[in-house]
Amino acid sequence: MQYHAHIFFDLEDEQEIICLREHLLHIFPKRIFVGRLLNRAVGPLPKPMFQLEYENVDADYVHQMLSQECLGFSVLIHPILDHEIEAHTTYATWLGVPLELYLDKL
């Protein structure tokens, strides 16, 4: 199974999130994809963010590292499923403050 983790931020925190993203690029193995910053809301996601993509084998490690490194940020972790609403709700995990998603855009 594959997963996405979305690390959300406010634009005034852009310098901090740039540093966090760079740090994650250095601590995660290359098989964990660290995406680019998106400085706007996209689809069901309500705030600027960047995304991680990884396999089930790395899920515990990624969750642990995000729990330690992303303090103060909202992080949505969800599996990649055919049923997107269930992936983003029933099977989703939040670190930090959960955000309201625009589920009508799924």
C-alpha positions as CSV (number, residue, x, y, z in Angstrom):
1,M,0.0,0.0,0.0
2,Q,1.1,3.5,-0.7
3,Y,0.7,6.6,1.4
4,H,0.7,10.4,1.2
5,A,1.5,12.7,4.0
6,H,0.6,16.4,3.5
7,I,2.4,18.9,5.7
8,F,0.3,22.1,5.8
9,F,1.6,25.6,6.5
10,D,0.6,29.3,6.5
11,L,2.4,31.6,4.1
12,E,4.0,33.6,6.9
13,D,5.7,30.3,7.9
14,E,7.3,29.8,4.5
15,Q,10.9,30.1,5.6
16,E,10.4,27.6,8.4
17,I,8.6,25.1,6.1
18,I,11.5,25.5,3.6
19,C,13.9,24.5,6.3
20,L,11.7,21.6,7.4
21,R,11.4,20.3,3.9
22,E,15.1,20.4,3.3
23,H,15.7,18.6,6.6
24,L,13.3,15.9,5.6
25,L,15.1,15.5,2.3
26,H,18.3,14.8,4.2
27,I,16.9,12.4,6.8
28,F,14.6,10.3,4.6
29,P,16.0,7.6,2.3
30,K,15.6,8.4,-1.5
31,R,12.7,6.0,-1.8
32,I,10.5,8.4,0.2
33,F,9.5,11.1,-2.2
34,V,9.5,14.7,-0.8
35,G,7.5,16.9,-3.1
36,R,7.8,20.6,-3.8
37,L,6.1,23.4,-1.9
38,L,2.7,24.3,-3.1
39,N,2.0,27.9,-1.9
40,R,-1.8,27.6,-2.4
41,A,-4.7,25.3,-1.5
42,V,-5.1,22.4,-4.0
43,G,-8.1,20.2,-4.5
44,P,-9.5,19.0,-1.1
45,L,-6.5,20.4,0.7
46,P,-7.3,23.7,2.5
47,K,-3.9,25.3,2.9
48,P,-0.4,25.5,1.3
49,M,1.5,22.3,1.8
50,F,4.1,19.8,0.5
51,Q,3.6,16.1,0.2
52,L,5.5,12.9,0.9
53,E,4.9,9.7,-1.0
54,Y,6.0,6.4,0.4
55,E,5.3,2.7,0.7
56,N,3.8,0.7,3.6
57,V,7.3,-0.6,4.5
58,D,8.3,3.0,5.5
59,A,5.0,4.0,7.1
60,D,6.0,3.5,10.8
61,Y,9.3,5.3,10.3
62,V,7.7,8.3,8.4
63,H,5.0,8.6,11.0
64,Q,7.5,8.6,13.8
65,M,9.8,11.2,12.1
66,L,6.9,13.5,11.2
67,S,5.6,13.3,14.8
68,Q,9.1,14.5,16.0
69,E,9.9,17.0,13.2
70,C,6.6,18.6,12.3
71,L,5.6,20.1,15.7
72,G,3.4,23.1,15.2
73,F,2.2,22.0,11.7
74,S,-0.9,20.1,10.7
75,V,-0.1,16.8,8.9
76,L,-2.6,14.6,7.1
77,I,-1.4,11.0,6.5
78,H,-3.6,8.8,4.3
79,P,-3.4,5.7,2.2
80,I,-3.9,5.8,-1.5
81,L,-7.2,4.1,-2.2
82,D,-9.7,4.0,-5.0
83,H,-12.3,5.5,-2.7
84,E,-10.7,8.9,-2.0
85,I,-13.2,10.1,0.5
86,E,-12.6,7.1,2.7
87,A,-8.8,7.5,2.3
88,H,-9.0,11.2,3.4
89,T,-11.4,10.5,6.3
90,T,-12.0,7.0,7.7
91,Y,-8.4,5.8,7.1
92,A,-6.6,9.2,7.6
93,T,-4.5,10.1,10.6
94,W,-3.7,13.7,11.7
95,L,-0.7,15.0,13.5
96,G,-1.2,18.4,15.1
97,V,-4.5,20.2,14.6
98,P,-6.8,18.6,12.0
99,L,-8.0,20.8,9.2
100,E,-11.3,20.7,7.4
101,L,-10.9,19.3,4.0
102,Y,-12.9,20.2,0.9
103,L,-14.3,16.7,0.4
104,D,-16.6,17.9,-2.4
105,K,-13.5,18.4,-4.5
106,L,-12.5,14.7,-4.4
